[in-house]
């Protein structure tokens, strides 16, 4: 449970840094999400979720 909280904190830190350093780029990136259809977004999210799981599993074992 402690690792999950640390991972969530790291996620928030990275997101916050990106918005603080590149606010205009982040806004334009979020606007571009409307142009991507749902299936592409779902596929990309699934790929990143699997990749993240593999990384955590590799370093945990």
SULHU-V376321 format. One record per pair of residues at least 24 apart in sequence whose ideal C-beta (glycine too) atoms are under 8 Angstrom apart, sorted by the first residue. I is the first residue (numbers start at 1). GAP is how many residues later the second one is. Records with the same first field share a line. If there is no record, write none. Layout:
BEGIN
I=GAP  GAP
END
This chain:
BEGIN
7=49
END
